[in-house]
């Protein structure tokens, strides 16, 4: 038996945020705009933490550039 959905309740649901998940250009054609997220990980080892910080500083430039380019590929017009 299939669950029934009350029509009034299904139309009044308003979502302020929806997480489409990480990665995947296939989300662009569905209209999901890239969102930059942050990690809350803490690396205890000072050498590893420093190496990861250096890598992320370099990676950040590429990620921001990719996100900007991906936004221009969205299927709807930006206003």
C-alpha positions in Angstrom: 0.0 0.0 0.0 1.3 3.4 -0.9 1.4 6.2 1.7 -1.0 9.0 1.1 0.0 12.6 1.3 -2.4 15.2 2.3 -2.4 17.9 -0.5 -2.6 20.9 1.8 0.4 19.7 3.8 2.5 18.9 0.8 2.2 22.4 -0.7 2.9 24.3 2.5 6.3 22.8 3.2 9.0 25.5 2.8 12.6 24.5 2.9 15.2 27.1 3.7 18.2 24.9 2.8 18.7 21.7 0.9 22.0 19.9 0.8 22.5 18.3 -2.6 25.7 16.6 -1.5 29.3 17.0 -2.5 30.8 17.0 -6.0 29.1 16.3 -9.3 28.6 18.6 -12.3 25.3 16.7 -12.8 23.8 18.9 -10.0 24.4 22.0 -12.1 21.8 21.0 -14.7 19.3 20.5 -11.9 19.9 24.1 -10.7 21.9 23.4 -7.6 24.3 26.4 -7.1 27.8 25.6 -5.8 28.2 26.6 -2.2 31.6 26.9 -0.5 31.7 24.9 2.7 34.2 24.8 5.5 35.6 21.9 7.5 35.7 21.8 11.3 38.5 19.2 11.4 41.4 20.0 13.7 44.8 18.3 13.0 46.7 17.9 16.3 50.1 17.2 14.7 51.8 20.6 14.0 53.7 19.3 10.9 50.7 17.8 9.4 48.5 20.8 10.2 51.0 23.1 8.6 51.3 21.0 5.4 47.5 20.8 5.1 47.2 24.6 5.7 49.7 25.2 2.9 47.9 22.8 0.5 44.5 24.4 1.3 45.8 27.9 0.7 46.7 26.8 -2.9 43.6 24.7 -3.4 41.3 27.5 -2.3 42.2 29.6 -5.4 41.2 26.7 -7.7 38.0 25.9 -5.8 36.8 29.5 -5.8 37.5 29.7 -9.6 35.7 26.4 -10.3 32.7 27.6 -8.2 32.5 30.8 -10.2 32.7 29.0 -13.5 30.1 26.5 -12.4 27.7 29.3 -11.4 27.8 30.6 -15.0 26.7 27.1 -16.2 23.5 27.1 -14.2 20.4 26.6 -16.3 18.5 29.6 -15.0 19.2 33.3 -15.3 21.0 35.2 -12.5 19.2 38.3 -11.3 
